[in-house]
Amino acid sequence: MSRRDLTGAVDFSVLDHTTGGDDAVSEEILGLFVQQAEVWSPLLDIREDGWRDAVHTLRGTAAGIGARHLAEVCAVAEAAEKADAPPLLDRVRDALDAALADVAAWRHELMLRSLRA
């Protein structure tokens, strides 16, 4: 993974604005995003009682790092009736995967920057 692997699923300028360009803080926030994804992604299934809580939480963490598309699909899924949610949760999982791939590439970039410093 490297910067060239970025897909645009995450607009890291949002994170950079939030952190004031502090790479250490960015790394910490991205690590927390990955942890949140690990905790909540198993609940992205309507058979789980917490599926709506999962998309709500992921929506907030996605917005905080600049994963706009993920935040948007989470908002749609959160507002949906349970019967309509399965394909929407598929979109959430797909958007989460894309965001996580960009986060991995960006964290790699942050690691390389720290080595150069």
DOZA-898546 format. One record per atom (N, C-alpha, C): atom name; residue in one letter; z, x, y; residue number from 1. Coordinates in nm, 3 decimals. Layout:
+------+------+---------+---------+---------+-----+
: atom : rest :      zz :      xx :      yy :  nr :
+------+------+---------+---------+---------+-----+
:   CA :    a :       Z :       X :       Y : NUM :
...
+------+------+---------+---------+---------+-----+
//
This chain:
+------+------+---------+---------+---------+-----+
: atom : rest :      zz :      xx :      yy :  nr :
+------+------+---------+---------+---------+-----+
:    N :    m :   0.000 :   0.084 :  -0.118 :   1 :
:   CA :    m :   0.000 :   0.000 :   0.000 :   1 :
:    C :    m :   0.000 :   0.089 :   0.124 :   1 :
:    N :    s :  -0.079 :   0.049 :   0.219 :   2 :
:   CA :    s :  -0.081 :   0.118 :   0.347 :   2 :
:    C :    s :  -0.130 :   0.021 :   0.453 :   2 :
:    N :    r :  -0.133 :   0.071 :   0.573 :   3 :
:   CA :    r :  -0.174 :  -0.013 :   0.686 :   3 :
:    C :    r :  -0.313 :  -0.074 :   0.664 :   3 :
:    N :    r :  -0.402 :  -0.003 :   0.597 :   4 :
:   CA :    r :  -0.537 :  -0.056 :   0.574 :   4 :
:    C :    r :  -0.536 :  -0.176 :   0.480 :   4 :
:    N :    d :  -0.426 :  -0.198 :   0.409 :   5 :
:   CA :    d :  -0.414 :  -0.312 :   0.318 :   5 :
:    C :    d :  -0.368 :  -0.440 :   0.388 :   5 :
:    N :    l :  -0.339 :  -0.434 :   0.515 :   6 :
:   CA :    l :  -0.292 :  -0.552 :   0.587 :   6 :
:    C :    l :  -0.402 :  -0.658 :   0.591 :   6 :
:    N :    t :  -0.364 :  -0.781 :   0.567 :   7 :
:   CA :    t :  -0.460 :  -0.891 :   0.564 :   7 :
:    C :    t :  -0.455 :  -0.978 :   0.689 :   7 :
:    N :    g :  -0.351 :  -0.963 :   0.767 :   8 :
:   CA :    g :  -0.331 :  -1.050 :   0.882 :   8 :
:    C :    g :  -0.241 :  -1.168 :   0.853 :   8 :
:    N :    a :  -0.185 :  -1.172 :   0.734 :   9 :
:   CA :    a :  -0.092 :  -1.280 :   0.699 :   9 :
:    C :    a :   0.034 :  -1.275 :   0.785 :   9 :
:    N :    v :   0.064 :  -1.157 :   0.837 :  10 :
:   CA :    v :   0.180 :  -1.140 :   0.925 :  10 :
:    C :    v :   0.131 :  -1.071 :   1.052 :  10 :
:    N :    d :   0.169 :  -1.126 :   1.166 :  11 :
:   CA :    d :   0.140 :  -1.065 :   1.295 :  11 :
:    C :    d :   0.262 :  -0.981 :   1.333 :  11 :
:    N :    f :   0.253 :  -0.853 :   1.304 :  12 :
:   CA :    f :   0.370 :  -0.768 :   1.323 :  12 :
:    C :    f :   0.402 :  -0.743 :   1.470 :  12 :
:    N :    s :   0.316 :  -0.785 :   1.561 :  13 :
:   CA :    s :   0.351 :  -0.774 :   1.703 :  13 :
:    C :    s :   0.468 :  -0.867 :   1.735 :  13 :
:    N :    v :   0.480 :  -0.978 :   1.662 :  14 :
:   CA :    v :   0.594 :  -1.068 :   1.680 :  14 :
:    C :    v :   0.724 :  -0.995 :   1.644 :  14 :
:    N :    l :   0.723 :  -0.929 :   1.531 :  15 :
:   CA :    l :   0.840 :  -0.853 :   1.488 :  15 :
:    C :    l :   0.868 :  -0.739 :   1.585 :  15 :
:    N :    d :   0.763 :  -0.670 :   1.626 :  16 :
:   CA :    d :   0.778 :  -0.558 :   1.719 :  16 :
:    C :    d :   0.840 :  -0.605 :   1.851 :  16 :
:    N :    h :   0.798 :  -0.723 :   1.896 :  17 :
:   CA :    h :   0.856 :  -0.779 :   2.019 :  17 :
:    C :    h :   1.004 :  -0.811 :   2.000 :  17 :
:    N :    t :   1.037 :  -0.867 :   1.884 :  18 :
:   CA :    t :   1.175 :  -0.903 :   1.854 :  18 :
:    C :    t :   1.266 :  -0.780 :   1.846 :  18 :
:    N :    t :   1.215 :  -0.674 :   1.787 :  19 :
:   CA :    t :   1.297 :  -0.554 :   1.764 :  19 :
:    C :    t :   1.287 :  -0.453 :   1.876 :  19 :
:    N :    g :   1.201 :  -0.480 :   1.973 :  20 :
:   CA :    g :   1.181 :  -0.383 :   2.080 :  20 :
:    C :    g :   1.114 :  -0.256 :   2.030 :  20 :
:    N :    g :   1.042 :  -0.268 :   1.920 :  21 :
:   CA :    g :   0.971 :  -0.152 :   1.865 :  21 :
:    C :    g :   1.059 :  -0.058 :   1.784 :  21 :
:    N :    d :   1.179 :  -0.099 :   1.753 :  22 :
:   CA :    d :   1.270 :  -0.014 :   1.675 :  22 :
:    C :    d :   1.235 :  -0.026 :   1.527 :  22 :
:    N :    d :   1.178 :   0.080 :   1.471 :  23 :
:   CA :    d :   1.133 :   0.077 :   1.332 :  23 :
:    C :    d :   1.247 :   0.054 :   1.233 :  23 :
:    N :    a :   1.364 :   0.107 :   1.262 :  24 :
:   CA :    a :   1.477 :   0.088 :   1.170 :  24 :
:    C :    a :   1.519 :  -0.059 :   1.164 :  24 :
:    N :    v :   1.520 :  -0.123 :   1.279 :  25 :
:   CA :    v :   1.555 :  -0.265 :   1.284 :  25 :
:    C :    v :   1.445 :  -0.347 :   1.216 :  25 :
:    N :    s :   1.320 :  -0.310 :   1.241 :  26 :
:   CA :    s :   1.208 :  -0.379 :   1.174 :  26 :
:    C :    s :   1.221 :  -0.369 :   1.024 :  26 :
:    N :    e :   1.251 :  -0.251 :   0.974 :  27 :
:   CA :    e :   1.268 :  -0.232 :   0.830 :  27 :
:    C :    e :   1.381 :  -0.319 :   0.776 :  27 :
:    N :    e :   1.489 :  -0.326 :   0.850 :  28 :
:   CA :    e :   1.602 :  -0.408 :   0.805 :  28 :
:    C :    e :   1.564 :  -0.556 :   0.799 :  28 :
:    N :    i :   1.494 :  -0.604 :   0.902 :  29 :
:   CA :    i :   1.453 :  -0.744 :   0.905 :  29 :
:    C :    i :   1.354 :  -0.774 :   0.794 :  29 :
:    N :    l :   1.259 :  -0.684 :   0.771 :  30 :
:   CA :    l :   1.161 :  -0.706 :   0.664 :  30 :
:    C :    l :   1.229 :  -0.703 :   0.527 :  30 :
:    N :    g :   1.329 :  -0.617 :   0.512 :  31 :
:   CA :    g :   1.405 :  -0.615 :   0.387 :  31 :
:    C :    g :   1.477 :  -0.748 :   0.364 :  31 :
:    N :    l :   1.531 :  -0.804 :   0.471 :  32 :
:   CA :    l :   1.597 :  -0.934 :   0.460 :  32 :
:    C :    l :   1.496 :  -1.044 :   0.426 :  32 :
:    N :    f :   1.376 :  -1.036 :   0.483 :  33 :
:   CA :    f :   1.272 :  -1.133 :   0.451 :  33 :
:    C :    f :   1.239 :  -1.128 :   0.301 :  33 :
:    N :    v :   1.223 :  -1.008 :   0.249 :  34 :
:   CA :    v :   1.193 :  -0.992 :   0.107 :  34 :
:    C :    v :   1.306 :  -1.049 :   0.022 :  34 :
:    N :    q :   1.430 :  -1.024 :   0.062 :  35 :
:   CA :    q :   1.544 :  -1.079 :  -0.012 :  35 :
:    C :    q :   1.544 :  -1.231 :  -0.008 :  35 :
:    N :    q :   1.516 :  -1.288 :   0.109 :  36 :
:   CA :    q :   1.510 :  -1.434 :   0.121 :  36 :
:    C :    q :   1.401 :  -1.491 :   0.031 :  36 :
:    N :    a :   1.288 :  -1.423 :   0.026 :  37 :
:   CA :    a :   1.178 :  -1.468 :  -0.060 :  37 :
:    C :    a :   1.220 :  -1.465 :  -0.207 :  37 :
:    N :    e :   1.292 :  -1.361 :  -0.246 :  38 :
:   CA :    e :   1.338 :  -1.352 :  -0.385 :  38 :
:    C :    e :   1.435 :  -1.464 :  -0.419 :  38 :
:    N :    v :   1.521 :  -1.498 :  -0.324 :  39 :
:   CA :    v :   1.622 :  -1.602 :  -0.347 :  39 :
:    C :    v :   1.558 :  -1.740 :  -0.352 :  39 :
:    N :    w :   1.469 :  -1.769 :  -0.258 :  40 :
:   CA :    w :   1.420 :  -1.904 :  -0.240 :  40 :
:    C :    w :   1.293 :  -1.936 :  -0.319 :  40 :
:    N :    s :   1.212 :  -1.837 :  -0.352 :  41 :
:   CA :    s :   1.085 :  -1.868 :  -0.419 :  41 :
:    C :    s :   1.100 :  -1.937 :  -0.554 :  41 :
:    N :    p :   1.206 :  -1.910 :  -0.633 :  42 :
:   CA :    p :   1.218 :  -1.986 :  -0.757 :  42 :
:    C :    p :   1.240 :  -2.136 :  -0.737 :  42 :
:    N :    l :   1.279 :  -2.175 :  -0.617 :  43 :
:   CA :    l :   1.304 :  -2.316 :  -0.589 :  43 :
:    C :    l :   1.181 :  -2.389 :  -0.536 :  43 :
:    N :    l :   1.068 :  -2.321 :  -0.527 :  44 :
:   CA :    l :   0.945 :  -2.384 :  -0.476 :  44 :
:    C :    l :   0.878 :  -2.466 :  -0.584 :  44 :
:    N :    d :   0.951 :  -2.562 :  -0.634 :  45 :
:   CA :    d :   0.908 :  -2.649 :  -0.743 :  45 :
:    C :    d :   0.981 :  -2.781 :  -0.724 :  45 :
:    N :    i :   0.910 :  -2.892 :  -0.727 :  46 :
:   CA :    i :   0.976 :  -3.021 :  -0.700 :  46 :
:    C :    i :   1.078 :  -3.058 :  -0.806 :  46 :
:    N :    r :   1.076 :  -2.991 :  -0.920 :  47 :
:   CA :    r :   1.179 :  -3.017 :  -1.021 :  47 :
:    C :    r :   1.313 :  -2.956 :  -0.981 :  47 :
:    N :    e :   1.311 :  -2.873 :  -0.880 :  48 :
:   CA :    e :   1.434 :  -2.811 :  -0.829 :  48 :
:    C :    e :   1.488 :  -2.894 :  -0.713 :  48 :
:    N :    d :   1.617 :  -2.921 :  -0.718 :  49 :
:   CA :    d :   1.678 :  -3.001 :  -0.611 :  49 :
:    C :    d :   1.665 :  -2.935 :  -0.474 :  49 :
:    N :    g :   1.661 :  -2.804 :  -0.469 :  50 :
:   CA :    g :   1.660 :  -2.734 :  -0.341 :  50 :
:    C :    g :   1.524 :  -2.697 :  -0.288 :  50 :
:    N :    w :   1.416 :  -2.760 :  -0.337 :  51 :
:   CA :    w :   1.283 :  -2.718 :  -0.291 :  51 :
:    C :    w :   1.264 :  -2.736 :  -0.141 :  51 :
:    N :    r :   1.317 :  -2.844 :  -0.087 :  52 :
:   CA :    r :   1.302 :  -2.868 :   0.058 :  52 :
:    C :    r :   1.383 :  -2.766 :   0.138 :  52 :
:    N :    d :   1.503 :  -2.732 :   0.090 :  53 :
:   CA :    d :   1.583 :  -2.628 :   0.155 :  53 :
:    C :    d :   1.511 :  -2.494 :   0.151 :  53 :
:    N :    a :   1.443 :  -2.468 :   0.039 :  54 :
:   CA :    a :   1.371 :  -2.342 :   0.024 :  54 :
:    C :    a :   1.259 :  -2.331 :   0.127 :  54 :
:    N :    v :   1.179 :  -2.436 :   0.142 :  55 :
:   CA :    v :   1.068 :  -2.427 :   0.239 :  55 :
:    C :    v :   1.121 :  -2.424 :   0.382 :  55 :
:    N :    h :   1.232 :  -2.490 :   0.406 :  56 :
:   CA :    h :   1.292 :  -2.487 :   0.540 :  56 :
:    C :    h :   1.337 :  -2.345 :   0.575 :  56 :
:    N :    t :   1.407 :  -2.282 :   0.483 :  57 :
:   CA :    t :   1.457 :  -2.147 :   0.507 :  57 :
:    C :    t :   1.342 :  -2.047 :   0.519 :  57 :
:    N :    l :   1.245 :  -2.058 :   0.430 :  58 :
:   CA :    l :   1.130 :  -1.967 :   0.437 :  58 :
:    C :    l :   1.051 :  -1.988 :   0.566 :  58 :
:    N :    r :   1.044 :  -2.111 :   0.613 :  59 :
:   CA :    r :   0.975 :  -2.139 :   0.739 :  59 :
:    C :    r :   1.038 :  -2.060 :   0.853 :  59 :
:    N :    g :   1.170 :  -2.063 :   0.859 :  60 :
:   CA :    g :   1.240 :  -1.992 :   0.967 :  60 :
:    C :    g :   1.225 :  -1.841 :   0.958 :  60 :
:    N :    t :   1.238 :  -1.787 :   0.839 :  61 :
:   CA :    t :   1.226 :  -1.642 :   0.824 :  61 :
:    C :    t :   1.083 :  -1.597 :   0.847 :  61 :
:    N :    a :   0.987 :  -1.680 :   0.806 :  62 :
:   CA :    a :   0.846 :  -1.646 :   0.828 :  62 :
:    C :    a :   0.814 :  -1.641 :   0.977 :  62 :
:    N :    a :   0.860 :  -1.741 :   1.050 :  63 :
:   CA :    a :   0.834 :  -1.744 :   1.193 :  63 :
:    C :    a :   0.894 :  -1.622 :   1.261 :  63 :
:    N :    g :   1.009 :  -1.580 :   1.216 :  64 :
:   CA :    g :   1.078 :  -1.467 :   1.276 :  64 :
:    C :    g :   1.007 :  -1.333 :   1.262 :  64 :
:    N :    i :   0.924 :  -1.321 :   1.159 :  65 :
:   CA :    i :   0.852 :  -1.193 :   1.141 :  65 :
:    C :    i :   0.706 :  -1.203 :   1.181 :  65 :
:    N :    g :   0.659 :  -1.322 :   1.217 :  66 :
:   CA :    g :   0.521 :  -1.337 :   1.258 :  66 :
:    C :    g :   0.428 :  -1.386 :   1.148 :  66 :
:    N :    a :   0.484 :  -1.443 :   1.041 :  67 :
:   CA :    a :   0.402 :  -1.500 :   0.933 :  67 :
:    C :    a :   0.374 :  -1.646 :   0.967 :  67 :
:    N :    r :   0.287 :  -1.667 :   1.064 :  68 :
:   CA :    r :   0.262 :  -1.801 :   1.118 :  68 :
:    C :    r :   0.208 :  -1.898 :   1.014 :  68 :
:    N :    h :   0.111 :  -1.852 :   0.937 :  69 :
:   CA :    h :   0.052 :  -1.942 :   0.837 :  69 :
:    C :    h :   0.157 :  -1.987 :   0.736 :  69 :
:    N :    l :   0.239 :  -1.894 :   0.690 :  70 :
:   CA :    l :   0.346 :  -1.930 :   0.597 :  70 :
:    C :    l :   0.439 :  -2.031 :   0.662 :  70 :
:    N :    a :   0.478 :  -2.008 :   0.785 :  71 :
:   CA :    a :   0.567 :  -2.102 :   0.855 :  71 :
:    C :    a :   0.502 :  -2.240 :   0.866 :  71 :
:    N :    e :   0.372 :  -2.242 :   0.893 :  72 :
:   CA :    e :   0.302 :  -2.370 :   0.906 :  72 :
:    C :    e :   0.295 :  -2.447 :   0.774 :  72 :
:    N :    v :   0.261 :  -2.379 :   0.666 :  73 :
:   CA :    v :   0.251 :  -2.450 :   0.538 :  73 :
:    C :    v :   0.390 :  -2.492 :   0.490 :  73 :
:    N :    c :   0.492 :  -2.415 :   0.525 :  74 :
:   CA :    c :   0.628 :  -2.455 :   0.492 :  74 :
:    C :    c :   0.666 :  -2.582 :   0.566 :  74 :
:    N :    a :   0.631 :  -2.591 :   0.693 :  75 :
:   CA :    a :   0.662 :  -2.710 :   0.773 :  75 :
:    C :    a :   0.595 :  -2.834 :   0.714 :  75 :
:    N :    v :   0.470 :  -2.820 :   0.673 :  76 :
:   CA :    v :   0.398 :  -2.933 :   0.613 :  76 :
:    C :    v :   0.466 :  -2.975 :   0.482 :  76 :
:    N :    a :   0.499 :  -2.878 :   0.399 :  77 :
:   CA :    a :   0.563 :  -2.909 :   0.270 :  77 :
:    C :    a :   0.700 :  -2.972 :   0.291 :  77 :
:    N :    e :   0.774 :  -2.921 :   0.388 :  78 :
:   CA :    e :   0.908 :  -2.973 :   0.414 :  78 :
:    C :    e :   0.904 :  -3.120 :   0.455 :  78 :
:    N :    a :   0.801 :  -3.159 :   0.530 :  79 :
:   CA :    a :   0.791 :  -3.295 :   0.580 :  79 :
:    C :    a :   0.730 :  -3.391 :   0.478 :  79 :
:    N :    a :   0.678 :  -3.339 :   0.369 :  80 :
:   CA :    a :   0.605 :  -3.423 :   0.273 :  80 :
:    C :    a :   0.699 :  -3.504 :   0.184 :  80 :
:    N :    e :   0.645 :  -3.614 :   0.137 :  81 :
:   CA :    e :   0.714 :  -3.691 :   0.034 :  81 :
:    C :    e :   0.712 :  -3.609 :  -0.095 :  81 :
:    N :    k :   0.810 :  -3.628 :  -0.178 :  82 :
:   CA :    k :   0.820 :  -3.551 :  -0.302 :  82 :
:    C :    k :   0.693 :  -3.563 :  -0.387 :  82 :
:    N :    a :   0.635 :  -3.681 :  -0.395 :  83 :
:   CA :    a :   0.516 :  -3.702 :  -0.478 :  83 :
:    C :    a :   0.396 :  -3.622 :  -0.426 :  83 :
:    N :    d :   0.393 :  -3.596 :  -0.297 :  84 :
:   CA :    d :   0.282 :  -3.522 :  -0.236 :  84 :
:    C :    d :   0.306 :  -3.372 :  -0.231 :  84 :
:    N :    a :   0.423 :  -3.327 :  -0.267 :  85 :
:   CA :    a :   0.464 :  -3.188 :  -0.246 :  85 :
:    C :    a :   0.403 :  -3.085 :  -0.341 :  85 :
:    N :    p :   0.373 :  -3.116 :  -0.467 :  86 :
:   CA :    p :   0.327 :  -3.007 :  -0.557 :  86 :
:    C :    p :   0.212 :  -2.922 :  -0.505 :  86 :
:    N :    p :   0.101 :  -2.979 :  -0.456 :  87 :
:   CA :    p :  -0.005 :  -2.890 :  -0.407 :  87 :
:    C :    p :   0.035 :  -2.817 :  -0.279 :  87 :
:    N :    l :   0.124 :  -2.879 :  -0.203 :  88 :
:   CA :    l :   0.172 :  -2.814 :  -0.080 :  88 :
:    C :    l :   0.261 :  -2.695 :  -0.114 :  88 :
:    N :    l :   0.340 :  -2.709 :  -0.218 :  89 :
:   CA :    l :   0.424 :  -2.597 :  -0.262 :  89 :
:    C :    l :   0.338 :  -2.484 :  -0.319 :  89 :
:    N :    d :   0.226 :  -2.519 :  -0.380 :  90 :
:   CA :    d :   0.131 :  -2.415 :  -0.424 :  90 :
:    C :    d :   0.082 :  -2.336 :  -0.304 :  90 :
:    N :    r :   0.051 :  -2.406 :  -0.195 :  91 :
:   CA :    r :   0.006 :  -2.337 :  -0.073 :  91 :
:    C :    r :   0.116 :  -2.249 :  -0.016 :  91 :
:    N :    v :   0.240 :  -2.297 :  -0.024 :  92 :
:   CA :    v :   0.352 :  -2.216 :   0.024 :  92 :
:    C :    v :   0.362 :  -2.088 :  -0.059 :  92 :
:    N :    r :   0.353 :  -2.101 :  -0.190 :  93 :
:   CA :    r :   0.361 :  -1.982 :  -0.276 :  93 :
:    C :    r :   0.248 :  -1.884 :  -0.246 :  93 :
:    N :    d :   0.128 :  -1.936 :  -0.226 :  94 :
:   CA :    d :   0.014 :  -1.849 :  -0.194 :  94 :
:    C :    d :   0.035 :  -1.778 :  -0.061 :  94 :
:    N :    a :   0.080 :  -1.851 :   0.039 :  95 :
:   CA :    a :   0.104 :  -1.792 :   0.171 :  95 :
:    C :    a :   0.220 :  -1.692 :   0.165 :  95 :
:    N :    l :   0.320 :  -1.722 :   0.085 :  96 :
:   CA :    l :   0.432 :  -1.630 :   0.069 :  96 :
:    C :    l :   0.385 :  -1.500 :   0.003 :  96 :
:    N :    d :   0.302 :  -1.512 :  -0.099 :  97 :
:   CA :    d :   0.248 :  -1.392 :  -0.165 :  97 :
:    C :    d :   0.170 :  -1.306 :  -0.066 :  97 :
:    N :    a :   0.088 :  -1.369 :   0.017 :  98 :
:   CA :    a :   0.010 :  -1.295 :   0.116 :  98 :
:    C :    a :   0.101 :  -1.227 :   0.218 :  98 :
:    N :    a :   0.203 :  -1.299 :   0.263 :  99 :
:   CA :    a :   0.297 :  -1.241 :   0.359 :  99 :
:    C :    a :   0.374 :  -1.124 :   0.297 :  99 :
:    N :    l :   0.415 :  -1.141 :   0.173 : 100 :
:   CA :    l :   0.489 :  -1.032 :   0.106 : 100 :
:    C :    l :   0.402 :  -0.909 :   0.087 : 100 :
:    N :    a :   0.274 :  -0.929 :   0.062 : 101 :
:   CA :    a :   0.183 :  -0.814 :   0.048 : 101 :
:    C :    a :   0.171 :  -0.741 :   0.182 : 101 :
:    N :    d :   0.157 :  -0.816 :   0.291 : 102 :
:   CA :    d :   0.150 :  -0.751 :   0.422 : 102 :
:    C :    d :   0.282 :  -0.682 :   0.456 : 102 :
:    N :    v :   0.392 :  -0.745 :   0.422 : 103 :
:   CA :    v :   0.523 :  -0.684 :   0.447 : 103 :
:    C :    v :   0.536 :  -0.553 :   0.370 : 103 :
:    N :    a :   0.492 :  -0.550 :   0.246 : 104 :
:   CA :    a :   0.499 :  -0.427 :   0.167 : 104 :
:    C :    a :   0.415 :  -0.317 :   0.232 : 104 :
:    N :    a :   0.296 :  -0.352 :   0.279 : 105 :
:   CA :    a :   0.210 :  -0.253 :   0.344 : 105 :
:    C :    a :   0.272 :  -0.203 :   0.474 : 105 :
:    N :    w :   0.331 :  -0.293 :   0.550 : 106 :
:   CA :    w :   0.393 :  -0.254 :   0.677 : 106 :
:    C :    w :   0.518 :  -0.169 :   0.653 : 106 :
:    N :    r :   0.596 :  -0.203 :   0.554 : 107 :
:   CA :    r :   0.715 :  -0.122 :   0.522 : 107 :
:    C :    r :   0.672 :   0.018 :   0.480 : 107 :
:    N :    h :   0.562 :   0.027 :   0.411 : 108 :
:   CA :    h :   0.509 :   0.158 :   0.374 : 108 :
:    C :    h :   0.472 :   0.236 :   0.501 : 108 :
:    N :    e :   0.408 :   0.169 :   0.595 : 109 :
:   CA :    e :   0.375 :   0.231 :   0.723 : 109 :
:    C :    e :   0.501 :   0.278 :   0.795 : 109 :
:    N :    l :   0.604 :   0.196 :   0.795 : 110 :
:   CA :    l :   0.730 :   0.234 :   0.860 : 110 :
:    C :    l :   0.791 :   0.357 :   0.793 : 110 :
:    N :    m :   0.782 :   0.362 :   0.660 : 111 :
:   CA :    m :   0.834 :   0.478 :   0.588 : 111 :
:    C :    m :   0.757 :   0.604 :   0.628 : 111 :
:    N :    l :   0.626 :   0.594 :   0.635 : 112 :
:   CA :    l :   0.545 :   0.709 :   0.675 : 112 :
:    C :    l :   0.578 :   0.754 :   0.816 : 112 :
:    N :    r :   0.599 :   0.660 :   0.905 : 113 :
:   CA :    r :   0.638 :   0.695 :   1.042 : 113 :
:    C :    r :   0.769 :   0.772 :   1.045 : 113 :
:    N :    s :   0.864 :   0.726 :   0.963 : 114 :
:   CA :    s :   0.995 :   0.793 :   0.963 : 114 :
:    C :    s :   0.985 :   0.935 :   0.908 : 114 :
:    N :    l :   0.894 :   0.957 :   0.816 : 115 :
:   CA :    l :   0.873 :   1.091 :   0.763 : 115 :
:    C :    l :   0.811 :   1.185 :   0.865 : 115 :
:    N :    r :   0.727 :   1.130 :   0.951 : 116 :
:   CA :    r :   0.661 :   1.210 :   1.055 : 116 :
:    C :    r :   0.756 :   1.244 :   1.167 : 116 :
:    N :    a :   0.857 :   1.162 :   1.186 : 117 :
:   CA :    a :   0.949 :   1.180 :   1.300 : 117 :
:    C :    a :   1.043 :   1.296 :   1.282 : 117 :
+------+------+---------+---------+---------+-----+
//
